[in-house]
Amino acid sequence: MELYYHNNHNTGPMRSLMVTLMRSCRQNVPTVCGRIQYDCHLITALVERWRSETHSFHFRVGEATITLQDVQVIWGLPIDGEPVSGTDLERTSVQWQEYCMQYIGFAPEDGALKGSRLQVKAIIEHISHVHITPDTPHLTVVQYARAVALLLLGGTMCPDSSGNLVSLLYLAKLEDIVAARNYSWGSAVLAFLYRELCNASEKGKAVIGGALQLVQIWAWSRIIPLCPGHGAPRVHMGPHQIDNNRVLPGAPYGAMWNCEHTFTRTVRTTVRIIRDILDEMQYDQPYDMESNIIMAYAGDFNPQLRRSICPLIFYAIVEMHHPERVIRQFGMMQNIPDQPDTRDMSLHKITRSNRTGTDWVLQHILYITR
């Protein structure tokens, strides 16, 4: 993603327009965190500790989890706004091809479509052949921005366990790329991640999707013995001037991990050793909420939002956010958590499978209006 962005948008006016468009849909931020090699042993050890009833990892020291605060701070995604939801539309392959041509600038081949899902490699191939210049029509630039945002959604923010397909349902939220900033993308990402962690924690499951980069940065930040050595970030962390009149905030906290990593002084060997480290872990609050880096993305929102006990919604997915169970992560004193409400477990049975035509806003209206 970074490769396409920097290679194709190094000219003044077009670079300014692309940054503005991606910033408008509030999905440019995870790109600056770069590619991080996943530590499969770490992810496995964490999944073993996940409890679907509480949406938290269970350690000897207590519970811990990824919260709306983490999504906002690490990736800079908005946690307030309209839910990412809508109707599961039924279209033929030809109709999906026409839809793609209209909104992302190319019609994928039949083999690249699987129902309403598109192969990630088809988007990558299209993007790699688009070269933005000062003479590029505005429509082409907007279509390109949508394609990059769709790739980011399906490849980093909400990748499914297949690893190579992205739902074209997401594209509906990018039709008006400026209005896309009004959605709570942070809540959607966390809902999808919670569902993937719940599925992966079931007996016999061997694959997982979701924002694993987010999980890994969260673990490195909060569990110090697992934190690798790291050099200076590859990206500029301060404010970024895109032209004479506009200055964008600096990169979010997660971009600090876009650097060279060394593991000579940390644990990165086997699941067994990582299990031992997790048994001995202590709570840590890695975020300086008053720092300029964090305030640039988190300062505009009411701090109470990060600690809201609320449903997280992403189309068919509804998962409950329970920060009150991990209040120490916010620097507060933890009371004994209540027994989890097992009624929420029934939400795991609701999926998009064979639910074409379902209006998920109406289906989940009780949670949306909560």
N, C-alpha and C positions, 0 to 999 in steps of 0.2 A: 504494500500500500504506500509506504513512504517513498519507494522507488518511483512509482508512477507519479506521485504528487510532485516530488522535487524535479524529476526529469522533464515533466511536461509543463511546469508552471513557473519557470524562472524568468519570464518576461514581465515587465512592470504591470501594464493594465490587466492582462489576463490573470496574472498571479494574484493581483488584488481582488479581482472578481471571484476567482475560485476560492480564495480564503474566506471571502465574505459569504459565499453560498454555503460552504461547508460549515462555517460558524453559524449561519442562520438555522441550519437543521440540527445544530448542537451535537453533531456526530463526528466532528473532526478531531476531538480531543484524544480518544484512545489511540489514534494513529501515531502520535508523538511518543507513545510509550514503547514503540518499536517491537521487534520480535524478541521474545524471551523463550529460550529452550525450556520446555516443561520438565520438571522433575517428577517423573512418574511415581517414584517411591514416596515422595512427599504427598502427592495427590492421593495415592492409595491409602497411606496411613491416616490422612484426614477423613477420607470417605468412611473408613472403618469406625470413626468416632461420631459420625453424623447420626442424629436421631430425627426421624421424620415428624415425630409428635411435637417437637420443640423447635425444629429448624435451627439446630445448633450442634456444635461439636462438643462432646462430653469428655472432659479431662478430670484428672484427680483434683485439680485446683478449682474446678467448677465448669460452667458452660462458657463457650465463646462462639461467636458467629460473625459472619459478614453482614453488615447492616447498611442502611441507606447512607449513613455517614461515610462508610468506606467507599461506596460507589461514587459518591459525590467528591470525596477528597482525592481518591486514587485516579479516577478517570475524568473528574470534572463534569459528570453528567447531571442534568437537572433532575431533582427528585420531587418537584411540584409540577402540576399541570394536568392536562387531560390524560385519561388512561389510554394506553396503546391497545385499542380494541376495535372491532368492526364486524362486518359480515363475511363469512366464509363463502366467497362467490364460486360458482361452478362455471368453468369455461372449457371450451375445446382447445386442443393444441394450437389450432390456427388462431383462435381468439387470443390465447396467451402470447403467441408470436406477434400478433398485431399490437397487443398491449405493450410488449417490450419495445417494439419499434417506436411506438409513440413516446414512451417515457424514458427509455435508456439508450435509444438510438440504434438498436440492432434487433433483428429477428433471429432467435436461436434456432438451430436445427432441431428436428424432431428428437434425435438421440440425446440432446442436451436437456430435454424436458422430461420430468417424471411427475405427471399430474400437474399440480400447481407449484412444483419445485423445479428450480433451475440449477444446473451444475455450476459450481463456483468457477471451475476452469474456463467455462464459456465466457463468464464476465471478465476474468483476468485476460483472456485472449483478446476480447474486444477492447478493453482499456489499453492494452499494450500497443494497439494499432492506431489509437487516437492521439494526434499531436496537436496540442492547443497552441495557437499563435495569436498575435494581435488581430489577425484578420479572420479568426474563427467566428462563425455566427453565434450569436448569444444563445440560441436554442441548443446548439451542439454543446456549448459549455455547460448549460443547465442539465442536459441529458447525461453528460459525463459525470457531473457532480452527483446525480442520482445513482448512477452505476457504482461509483466509489462508495457512496453511503450504503447501498444495498450489499456490496461486497463486505463492507465493514460489519454490517448487521449479521450477515450469515457466516462470516469468517472469524470474527473476534468477539463481538458482543453477545450474540445468541446463536452460536453454532450448534447444530444438532449432533447426535452421536455418530452420524454417517461421516461427517467431516468434509463432505464434498457437495452438499446440496443446500440451497437457500430458498426459503418460501417466498414466492412472488406476492403473497398476501402482504408482506411488509412494504412492498412498493406503493401500496395505496396510501400510506402515511407520508410518502415522499412526492406525491403528485404536485402538491404545492410546497415547494422546498423551503419557502420562508415560513409558512404556517407550521412546518414540522417542528420548529423550536418550541411550540406550545405543548408538546407531549412530555409526559414524565418518562423519559427514556431510562433514567436510573431505576425507577420502580419496575419497568418491564424487564430490564437486564437481571435484576435481582430475583424477580419472580421466576424467570426461565432458569436461572442458576439453581435456585432452591428446588425446583421440580427435577432437574437433572441430578442433583445430589440425592434427593429422595429415591429416585429410580435406581441410581447406581448403588445405593446402600442395601438394596434388596438382595437376598440370597441368590447366587447364580449369575448375577449381572457382571459383565466384564468390560463394558464400555461406558463412557460418560461424555456428555457435551457441556455446553454452557461456557461462561466466561472464566476459563481456567487460568488465564493470565491474571485476572483479578484475584483469584484464590491464592495464586502463588505469591503475588506482591503482598497481599494481606498477611500471609504466613511469614514471609521474610521480614516484614515490618514489625510484627508482634511477637514472634518467637525468635529471640536473638540468636540462640545457638544454631539455628537453621539459616541465618542470614549470611549470604556470601560476601566476600570482599568486593568492593566496586569502586571504579574510578569516577572521573568527572562525567556528567551526562553528555550525550552526543548532541543534545538539543539545547538551545538557549532557554533558560528557565525564566528569564525576566519578560516584561512586556514586549510585544512584537509590533513594530510599525509596518503596516502594509502599504501605506501611501502617505501623502502629506497631511491628510485629514483624519486618518483612522489609526488607532492603536488598539490592538487586541491584548487581553491578559496573557501573562506568561503561561508556560506549560504547567499542568497539574502535578501533584505529588508523585504520581506513578511514573512520570517521565524521568525522575531521578534514577530509575532502574534501567533506563535505556543507555547502557554503558557496558564496558568490559567487566565480566564477573570472574572472580577467582574463588576456588573452593578448597584451598589448601588448609584453611583454618576453620572449616565448618564441616558439618555432617552432610554428606551427599553420597551415601554408599548403599545401604540396604534398608528395606522397610523395617526390619527388626531394630536397627539402631535408631531410626527416626521414632519408632514407637517409644523407645526408652526416653528420648529427648522430650517427647510430648508428655510423658508421665511426670517429668520434672519441671515442666514449664511454669513460668510465673507471668502474671498479668503485666502488660506494658501498654502505655498510651503513646504511640509513636508520633502523633500529629501535634504540631504546635498550631493550634487553631487561630492564633493571632498573627501567624507569619503571612507575609505578602503573597506567597505562593498559594496558600490555602484560601486566604481571604478573597483572592481573585475569582475563585469559582464557588466558594461556599459562603462568602460574606453576604450575598444578596438574599439568602434564605433564612427564614426563622429557624433558629437552632432547635426548636421543639419538633420540627419536621423530621429531623434525624432520629428522634426518639419516639416517633409516633407508633403506637400499636395499631396497625392498619392492614387491610388486605393489599397485596401486591398483585397487579393485574396485567396480563399479557394475552389478549385474545381468550382462548379457552382456559388458560392457566389462571388460577387464583391461589396464592400462597400467603400465609399470614406472617407478618413481620412482628417479632417479639423482642424488641430491644430491652424490655424490662427484665429479661432473664440474664442479660449480660451488661448491666448498668455500670459495672466496673470499667468497661471499655470506654465509657464517657467520663471517667475520673470521679465517679460517684460511689457511694457505699451500697453494696449489694445486700438486699433482703433475701430471705428464702423464697425462691420462686413458687408460684402456685402450681397445682397440678395442671398439666396441659389439657386443653379442651379437645377431646378426641373426636368431636364432631367435625373439626376441620379436616380430619383424615379422609373424609368422604370426597373432598375436593380432588383428591388424587385420581379418582375414577373418571373425572371429566377430561376428555381429550378431544382433539379435532377429528379423530378417526371416524369416518362414515357420518360426518356431521355437516356435509356440504349444504350451504344455504342458511346455516344458523347465524342469527344475529347475536354475537357474544355480548354486546352491550345490554340487550334485553335479557339474555340468559343470566347475566351476573349483575343485574341492576341493583339488587339488594346490597351487594358489596361495593359497587361504584358509588352509591349514594350514602354509604356508611360514614 
